[in-house]
Amino acid sequence: MDYTTFSVRIESDVKKQFDSFCEAVGMNASTAFNMFVRAVLRERRLPFDITTEVDPFYSESNMAHLKKVIADAKAGINMHEHELLEVEDE
Protein backbone atom coordinates (compact mmCIF):
# COMPACT_ATOMS: atom_id res chain seq x y z
CA MET A 1 0.00 0.00 0.00
CA ASP A 2 1.34 3.41 -0.96
CA TYR A 3 1.21 6.17 1.69
CA THR A 4 1.36 9.96 1.42
CA THR A 5 1.57 12.84 3.88
CA PHE A 6 -1.37 15.14 4.57
CA SER A 7 -0.55 18.43 6.33
CA VAL A 8 -3.17 20.31 8.34
CA ARG A 9 -2.84 23.66 10.09
CA ILE A 10 -4.43 23.70 13.53
CA GLU A 11 -4.06 25.83 16.66
CA SER A 12 -1.33 24.41 18.86
CA ASP A 13 -3.49 24.18 22.00
CA VAL A 14 -6.22 22.35 20.04
CA LYS A 15 -3.60 19.89 18.72
CA LYS A 16 -2.33 19.27 22.25
CA GLN A 17 -5.88 18.54 23.44
CA PHE A 18 -6.49 16.25 20.46
CA ASP A 19 -3.20 14.41 21.01
CA SER A 20 -4.14 13.92 24.67
CA PHE A 21 -7.55 12.58 23.70
CA CYS A 22 -6.05 10.19 21.16
CA GLU A 23 -3.53 8.93 23.69
CA ALA A 24 -6.30 8.38 26.24
CA VAL A 25 -8.20 6.16 23.80
CA GLY A 26 -5.09 4.27 22.67
CA MET A 27 -4.29 5.79 19.30
CA ASN A 28 -2.38 8.66 17.75
CA ALA A 29 -3.63 11.61 15.69
CA SER A 30 -2.67 9.91 12.42
CA THR A 31 -4.84 6.89 13.23
CA ALA A 32 -7.75 9.13 14.27
CA PHE A 33 -7.46 11.18 11.07
CA ASN A 34 -7.38 7.99 8.98
CA MET A 35 -10.52 6.79 10.77
CA PHE A 36 -12.20 10.11 9.99
CA VAL A 37 -11.26 9.97 6.29
CA ARG A 38 -12.43 6.35 5.95
CA ALA A 39 -15.75 7.20 7.63
CA VAL A 40 -16.26 10.09 5.18
CA LEU A 41 -15.55 7.82 2.21
CA ARG A 42 -17.69 4.98 3.56
CA GLU A 43 -20.69 7.14 4.47
CA ARG A 44 -20.24 9.61 1.59
CA ARG A 45 -20.79 12.44 4.08
CA LEU A 46 -19.14 14.00 7.11
CA PRO A 47 -19.66 11.60 10.04
CA PHE A 48 -21.30 14.33 12.12
CA ASP A 49 -24.00 16.93 11.56
CA ILE A 50 -23.12 20.48 10.61
CA THR A 51 -25.81 23.05 11.20
CA THR A 52 -26.26 26.76 11.62
CA GLU A 53 -29.09 26.14 14.07
CA VAL A 54 -28.41 27.02 17.65
CA ASP A 55 -29.32 24.59 20.41
CA PRO A 56 -32.92 25.62 21.30
CA PHE A 57 -31.97 25.77 24.98
CA TYR A 58 -29.56 28.60 24.20
CA SER A 59 -31.85 30.46 21.81
CA GLU A 60 -32.27 34.19 22.45
CA SER A 61 -35.96 33.83 23.32
CA ASN A 62 -35.35 30.98 25.77
CA MET A 63 -32.44 32.80 27.42
CA ALA A 64 -34.61 35.91 27.81
CA HIS A 65 -37.34 33.78 29.38
CA LEU A 66 -34.87 32.10 31.75
CA LYS A 67 -33.46 35.49 32.82
CA LYS A 68 -37.01 36.72 33.56
CA VAL A 69 -37.85 33.59 35.57
CA ILE A 70 -34.62 33.96 37.59
CA ALA A 71 -35.28 37.68 38.21
CA ASP A 72 -38.87 36.89 39.27
CA ALA A 73 -37.67 34.16 41.63
CA LYS A 74 -35.11 36.51 43.21
CA ALA A 75 -37.86 39.13 43.63
CA GLY A 76 -40.28 36.52 44.98
CA ILE A 77 -42.92 37.18 42.33
CA ASN A 78 -44.77 34.89 39.92
CA MET A 79 -43.95 31.96 42.18
CA HIS A 80 -46.32 29.01 42.47
CA GLU A 81 -46.53 26.41 45.20
CA HIS A 82 -46.94 22.79 44.26
CA GLU A 83 -47.86 19.87 46.42
CA LEU A 84 -45.13 17.28 46.58
CA LEU A 85 -46.22 13.78 45.74
CA GLU A 86 -44.63 10.70 47.22
CA VAL A 87 -44.21 7.75 44.91
CA GLU A 88 -43.79 4.33 46.45
CA ASP A 89 -41.47 1.78 44.92
CA GLU A 90 -43.28 -1.29 43.69
Phi, psi and omega in degrees: 000135180270135180246155176222168179259141179236116181262137180227136176267131182210150178300140187297323180290327177293319178298317179300317178296318180294316177301318179297317178299311182301317179298320181296330180258011172082032177214177174247174183298324180298317178296316180298317180295319177298321177297317178300311182299316180296323177295319177300313182293321181292314185271348181059034177194168173291139185281027175204159181277140174242127183214156174263356180286141178270146175308127183304330179299325183262013179295155182301318182292320180291320179296321177296318179297315180298319178297321178294316180299317179295315179297318178298317180297318179295326180275351180073028179243160180056034179261146181231136176271145178229143177282132178280138178252137175263135179245127181270141175290144179277000000 
